Amino acid sequence: MRRFRIFYQLLVAGALSFGLSAAAYGQGAPRPPEVHTRFTPDTIMIGDQFYLHLDIDKDVAQEIQLPQFEKNRLTPQIEVLGIDRVDTLGQNGRRLQVRVTYRLTSFDEGTHTLGGFPVVWSSSPGQARDGKADTVLAPEQMRLTVGTFEIDTAKQQIFDIKRPLNTPLVFAEIRDYVYWGVGIALALAVIIYLLIKYIRRRQGRTGPKRFVPPHIVAIRALEKLHSRKLWQNGKHKEYYSQLADIVRIYIERRYGIGAMEMTSDQILDAVRNVNDERLREKLRELFGLADLVKFAKMAPSPDDNEQAYFDAYFYVEETKELPEPGQGPAAPGATVTDTAGMPDDDPEPVPETEPEEENR
């Protein structure tokens, strides 16, 4: 008898613990969400819009994934225009009631039936992130009726499409176009003006040249050399190098003789047929003194320096050749120099270093 009592007590304790465990398990595992669906309205005319109400009753910890519609279609005949709104209907303890409203339309006449609307859910956000989910189906079978207009072609006359109404043009309608057009026109005008100015400037630089006689080029170079006061500052070699080069360049341009590549004696022989003995003697004295200064480091007296300048000036003045009025240049070997807007300066740069000794 005693053994039977102990067995009875153990049986009661096991049943009690099992009941407690079941109760605890029921409290820790909330029931799955409930889903209900309906169309409002469920009868439309073709092209009208209507709504799908998706009511979800779920636990606050459960995660709901809203349905994704392929090509924005609920069915091949029903188009999904988008979610109209999401409302919270209420809460009872841990149970939360949510309504998702979709806006739909249909252009297919007839009756369309849809049942078992699926909703994917997870028991917690962690399981949703891990991809653990389940599917619950709505028990309702929805029905949509799409009607159309009956046209009696025997009684109704079909008319052509009406032309657009002629309305007056308002400045506000074209204001932006006018402002943009004026701005673009001004920008183009400025660009064209700058382009024309640039082209004219380039043409002025590279346009027709005016002939400057060789003797004017030489005289300007001599006057510039004289104003630099080289020999007064002890620069005798530089002074005579430039003085001799000015005369050489003049002879080359005046007579077409390559004087810059000749020695002093070769130049005197080359001008034998174009200069008399008096002029050749001036050249001989000038070149001889210049050679002594450059190669023998001679330091001439101030009178000799001035006389050399006057001899060069005299030679240029005595041998110059001016073109006939209205005719082009007559001197062979003369070049054309652009003197338009040129300052009263040396139009031909004069080298300030002596020529190579082997050319002498």
C-alpha positions as CSV (number, residue, x, y, z in Angstrom):
1,M,0.0,0.0,0.0
2,R,2.8,2.3,0.9
3,R,4.5,1.6,-2.5
4,F,1.3,2.4,-4.4
5,R,1.1,5.8,-2.6
6,I,4.7,6.7,-3.5
7,F,4.0,5.8,-7.1
8,Y,0.9,7.9,-7.1
9,Q,2.8,10.9,-5.8
10,L,5.5,10.5,-8.4
11,L,2.8,10.3,-11.2
12,V,1.1,13.5,-9.9
13,A,4.4,15.4,-9.7
14,G,5.4,14.3,-13.3
15,A,2.0,15.4,-14.6
16,L,2.3,18.7,-12.8
17,S,5.8,19.4,-14.2
18,F,4.7,18.4,-17.7
19,G,1.8,20.9,-17.4
20,L,4.0,23.6,-16.2
21,S,6.5,23.0,-19.0
22,A,3.8,23.0,-21.5
23,A,2.5,26.3,-20.1
24,A,5.9,27.8,-20.2
25,Y,6.4,26.6,-23.7
26,G,3.1,28.1,-24.7
27,Q,4.1,31.5,-23.2
28,G,7.5,31.6,-25.0
29,A,6.3,30.6,-28.5
30,P,3.6,33.1,-29.6
31,R,1.2,31.9,-32.3
32,P,1.9,32.7,-35.9
33,P,0.4,35.9,-37.4
34,E,-3.1,35.9,-38.9
35,V,-3.7,37.4,-42.4
36,H,-6.9,38.5,-43.9
37,T,-7.5,40.2,-47.3
38,R,-10.3,41.9,-49.3
39,F,-10.9,44.1,-52.3
40,T,-12.8,47.4,-51.9
41,P,-14.7,47.8,-54.1
42,D,-14.8,44.4,-55.7
43,T,-16.7,45.6,-58.8
44,I,-15.1,48.4,-61.0
45,M,-15.3,49.7,-64.6
46,I,-12.3,49.1,-66.8
47,G,-9.3,51.3,-65.9
48,D,-10.8,52.3,-62.5
49,Q,-8.7,52.1,-59.4
50,F,-9.5,50.0,-56.3
51,Y,-7.8,48.8,-53.1
52,L,-6.5,45.6,-51.6
53,H,-6.6,45.7,-47.8
54,L,-4.1,43.3,-46.1
55,D,-4.9,42.9,-42.4
56,I,-2.2,41.4,-40.2
57,D,-2.5,40.3,-36.6
58,K,0.9,39.5,-35.2
59,D,3.1,39.4,-32.1
60,V,5.2,42.6,-31.5
61,A,8.4,40.6,-31.9
62,Q,7.5,39.0,-35.2
63,E,8.8,40.4,-38.5
64,I,6.6,40.7,-41.5
65,Q,8.0,40.9,-45.1
66,L,5.7,42.8,-47.4
67,P,5.0,41.0,-50.6
68,Q,7.1,41.8,-53.7
69,F,5.1,41.8,-57.0
70,E,6.8,40.8,-60.2
71,K,6.5,43.4,-62.9
72,N,4.1,45.3,-60.5
73,R,1.3,42.8,-61.1
74,L,-0.8,41.0,-58.5
75,T,-2.1,38.7,-61.3
76,P,-1.7,39.0,-65.1
77,Q,-4.9,41.0,-65.1
78,I,-4.4,43.2,-62.0
79,E,-1.7,45.9,-61.8
80,V,-0.2,47.2,-58.6
81,L,0.1,50.9,-58.6
82,G,1.8,51.1,-55.2
83,I,1.2,51.1,-51.4
84,D,-1.4,53.7,-50.5
85,R,-0.8,53.7,-46.8
86,V,0.1,51.5,-43.7
87,D,-2.1,51.9,-40.6
88,T,-1.9,50.5,-37.1
89,L,-5.4,49.4,-36.1
90,G,-4.7,48.6,-32.5
91,Q,-2.8,46.5,-29.9
92,N,-4.0,43.9,-27.5
93,G,-1.2,42.9,-25.1
94,R,1.5,41.5,-27.3
95,R,-0.8,41.2,-30.4
96,L,-0.5,44.1,-32.9
97,Q,-3.1,44.7,-35.7
98,V,-1.6,46.3,-38.9
99,R,-3.4,47.1,-42.2
100,V,-1.5,47.6,-45.5
101,T,-3.5,49.1,-48.3
102,Y,-2.4,48.7,-51.9
103,R,-3.8,50.7,-54.8
104,L,-4.6,48.6,-57.8
105,T,-6.2,48.8,-61.3
106,S,-7.2,46.5,-64.1
107,F,-7.8,46.9,-67.9
108,D,-9.0,43.4,-68.5
109,E,-12.7,42.9,-68.6
110,G,-14.2,39.9,-66.7
111,T,-14.2,38.3,-63.3
112,H,-10.7,37.7,-61.7
113,T,-10.3,35.4,-58.7
114,L,-7.4,35.4,-56.2
115,G,-7.1,33.2,-53.1
116,G,-4.4,32.3,-50.5
117,F,-2.6,35.6,-50.5
118,P,0.9,34.8,-49.0
119,V,2.8,36.7,-46.3
120,V,6.3,35.8,-45.2
121,W,7.1,36.2,-41.5
122,S,9.9,35.5,-39.0
123,S,9.5,35.0,-35.2
124,S,12.2,37.6,-34.4
125,P,14.4,40.2,-36.2
126,G,17.4,37.9,-35.7
127,Q,15.8,35.1,-37.6
128,A,14.8,37.5,-40.3
129,R,18.4,38.5,-40.7
130,D,19.5,34.9,-40.8
131,G,16.9,34.1,-43.5
132,K,14.8,32.0,-41.3
133,A,11.2,32.6,-42.3
134,D,7.8,30.9,-42.8
135,T,4.8,31.7,-44.9
136,V,1.2,32.2,-43.8
137,L,-1.7,32.3,-46.3
138,A,-4.9,34.4,-46.1
139,P,-8.0,32.1,-46.0
140,E,-10.2,34.4,-48.1
141,Q,-10.8,33.9,-51.8
142,M,-11.1,37.4,-53.4
143,R,-13.1,38.1,-56.5
144,L,-12.9,41.2,-58.7
145,T,-15.4,42.0,-61.5
146,V,-14.2,44.4,-64.2
147,G,-16.9,45.8,-66.4
148,T,-16.8,47.8,-69.6
149,F,-18.9,50.1,-71.7
150,E,-21.4,48.7,-74.1
151,I,-21.4,50.8,-77.3
152,D,-24.2,50.4,-79.8
153,T,-22.6,51.2,-83.1
154,A,-26.0,51.2,-84.8
155,K,-27.1,54.2,-82.6
156,Q,-23.8,55.9,-81.7
157,Q,-21.9,57.9,-84.4
158,I,-18.1,57.8,-84.2
159,F,-16.5,61.3,-84.6
160,D,-13.0,62.2,-85.4
161,I,-10.6,63.5,-82.7
162,K,-11.1,67.2,-82.1
163,R,-8.2,69.5,-82.9
164,P,-6.5,71.3,-79.9
165,L,-8.1,74.6,-78.9
166,N,-6.3,77.7,-80.1
167,T,-5.3,79.6,-77.0
168,P,-3.5,83.0,-76.9
169,L,0.2,83.0,-76.3
170,V,1.2,84.3,-72.9
171,F,4.6,85.8,-72.3
172,A,5.0,83.9,-69.0
173,E,5.0,80.7,-71.1
174,I,7.9,81.7,-73.2
175,R,9.7,84.0,-70.7
176,D,12.5,81.5,-69.9
177,Y,13.1,80.8,-73.6
178,V,13.4,84.5,-74.3
179,Y,15.8,85.1,-71.5
180,W,17.9,82.1,-72.5
181,G,17.9,83.2,-76.1
182,V,19.0,86.8,-75.3
183,G,21.7,85.5,-73.1
184,I,23.0,83.1,-75.7
185,A,22.9,85.8,-78.4
186,L,24.9,88.2,-76.2
187,A,27.5,85.5,-75.5
188,L,27.8,84.7,-79.2
189,A,28.2,88.4,-80.0
190,V,31.0,88.8,-77.5
191,I,32.7,85.6,-78.8
192,I,32.4,86.8,-82.5
193,Y,33.7,90.3,-81.5
194,L,36.7,88.8,-79.7
195,L,37.4,86.4,-82.6
196,I,37.3,89.2,-85.2
197,K,39.6,91.4,-83.0
198,Y,42.0,88.5,-82.6
199,I,42.0,87.7,-86.4
200,R,42.6,91.4,-87.3
201,R,45.4,91.6,-84.8
202,R,47.0,88.5,-86.3
203,Q,46.6,89.9,-89.8
204,G,48.2,93.1,-88.6
205,R,51.2,91.2,-87.4
206,T,51.5,89.0,-90.4
207,G,49.9,91.2,-93.1
208,P,51.6,93.2,-95.8
209,K,55.1,94.5,-95.0
210,R,56.5,97.9,-95.8
211,F,59.9,98.1,-97.3
212,V,62.5,99.9,-95.2
213,P,65.6,100.9,-97.2
214,P,68.9,99.4,-95.9
215,H,70.5,102.8,-95.2
216,I,67.6,103.7,-92.8
217,V,68.1,100.5,-91.0
218,A,71.8,101.1,-90.7
219,I,71.5,104.8,-89.6
220,R,69.0,103.8,-86.9
221,A,71.3,101.1,-85.7
222,L,74.3,103.6,-85.7
223,E,72.3,106.2,-83.7
224,K,71.2,103.6,-81.2
225,L,74.8,102.3,-80.8
226,H,76.1,105.9,-80.4
227,S,73.5,106.6,-77.6
228,R,74.7,103.5,-75.6
229,K,78.1,105.1,-74.9
230,L,80.0,101.9,-74.9
231,W,83.5,103.2,-75.4
232,Q,82.9,105.9,-72.9
233,N,82.4,103.1,-70.3
234,G,85.6,101.2,-71.4
235,K,83.7,98.7,-73.7
236,H,85.9,99.3,-76.8
237,K,85.7,95.8,-78.1
238,E,81.9,95.6,-77.9
239,Y,81.6,99.1,-79.5
240,Y,83.8,98.2,-82.5
241,S,82.3,94.8,-83.0
242,Q,78.8,96.2,-83.3
243,L,80.0,99.2,-85.4
244,A,81.7,96.9,-87.9
245,D,78.6,94.5,-88.0
246,I,76.3,97.3,-88.7
247,V,78.3,98.3,-91.8
248,R,78.7,94.6,-92.9
249,I,74.9,94.1,-92.7
250,Y,74.3,97.3,-94.6
251,I,76.8,96.3,-97.4
252,E,75.1,92.8,-97.6
253,R,71.7,94.3,-98.0
254,R,72.7,97.2,-100.2
255,Y,74.8,95.3,-102.7
256,G,73.8,91.7,-102.1
257,I,77.2,90.8,-100.9
258,G,77.7,88.1,-98.2
259,A,79.7,90.5,-96.1
260,M,78.9,88.8,-92.8
261,E,80.8,85.7,-93.9
262,M,83.8,87.6,-95.3
263,T,87.0,89.0,-93.9
264,S,87.8,92.7,-94.0
265,D,90.0,92.3,-97.1
266,Q,87.4,90.2,-98.9
267,I,84.8,92.9,-98.4
268,L,87.1,95.6,-99.8
269,D,87.7,93.4,-102.9
270,A,84.0,92.8,-103.2
271,V,83.0,96.5,-103.2
272,R,85.8,97.5,-105.7
273,N,83.3,97.7,-108.5
274,V,80.6,99.6,-106.6
275,N,82.6,102.0,-104.5
276,D,85.3,104.5,-105.4
277,E,88.7,104.6,-103.8
278,R,87.7,107.3,-101.3
279,L,84.8,105.2,-99.9
280,R,87.0,102.0,-99.9
281,E,89.6,103.9,-97.9
282,K,87.0,104.8,-95.3
283,L,86.1,101.2,-95.0
284,R,89.7,100.1,-94.8
285,E,90.4,102.5,-91.9
286,L,87.2,101.5,-90.1
287,F,87.7,97.7,-90.5
288,G,91.4,98.0,-89.7
289,L,90.8,99.9,-86.5
290,A,88.0,97.5,-85.5
291,D,90.3,94.4,-86.1
292,L,93.0,96.0,-83.9
293,V,90.6,96.6,-81.1
294,K,89.0,93.1,-81.3
295,F,92.1,91.0,-81.8
296,A,95.0,93.1,-80.5
297,K,93.1,94.6,-77.6
298,M,94.0,98.1,-78.7
299,A,92.4,101.0,-76.8
300,P,91.8,103.9,-79.3
301,S,91.6,107.5,-78.2
302,P,88.2,109.3,-77.9
303,D,88.9,111.1,-81.1
304,D,89.5,107.8,-83.0
305,N,86.3,106.4,-81.5
306,E,84.2,109.3,-82.7
307,Q,85.9,109.3,-86.1
308,A,85.1,105.7,-86.6
309,Y,81.4,106.4,-85.9
310,F,81.4,109.3,-88.4
311,D,83.3,107.2,-91.0
312,A,80.5,104.5,-90.8
313,Y,77.8,107.1,-90.9
314,F,79.5,108.9,-93.9
315,Y,79.8,105.6,-95.8
316,V,76.1,104.8,-95.4
317,E,75.0,108.3,-96.4
318,E,77.3,108.3,-99.5
319,T,76.2,104.9,-100.8
320,K,72.5,104.9,-100.0
321,E,70.0,104.3,-102.8
322,L,66.4,105.5,-102.6
323,P,63.7,103.9,-104.7
324,E,61.9,105.9,-107.3
325,P,58.6,107.5,-106.2
326,G,55.8,104.9,-106.6
327,Q,58.3,102.1,-107.3
328,G,59.4,99.2,-105.1
329,P,62.9,98.8,-103.6
330,A,65.7,98.8,-106.1
331,A,68.5,97.6,-103.9
332,P,69.3,93.9,-104.3
333,G,69.3,91.7,-101.2
334,A,67.2,94.1,-99.2
335,T,64.6,92.6,-96.9
336,V,61.1,93.7,-96.0
337,T,60.5,94.9,-92.4
338,D,57.2,95.6,-90.8
339,T,57.4,99.3,-89.6
340,A,53.6,99.7,-88.9
341,G,53.5,101.1,-85.4
342,M,57.2,100.4,-84.9
343,P,58.9,102.6,-82.3
344,D,61.8,104.7,-83.4
345,D,64.2,102.0,-82.6
346,D,66.6,99.6,-84.3
347,P,64.4,97.5,-86.6
348,E,67.1,94.9,-87.0
349,P,68.7,93.5,-83.9
350,V,72.4,94.1,-83.8
351,P,74.5,91.3,-82.3
352,E,76.4,92.5,-79.3
353,T,79.0,89.7,-79.5
354,E,81.9,89.7,-81.9
355,P,81.7,87.3,-84.9
356,E,83.9,84.2,-84.8
357,E,87.5,84.9,-85.5
358,E,87.7,82.4,-88.4
359,N,85.1,84.5,-90.3
360,R,87.5,87.4,-90.1
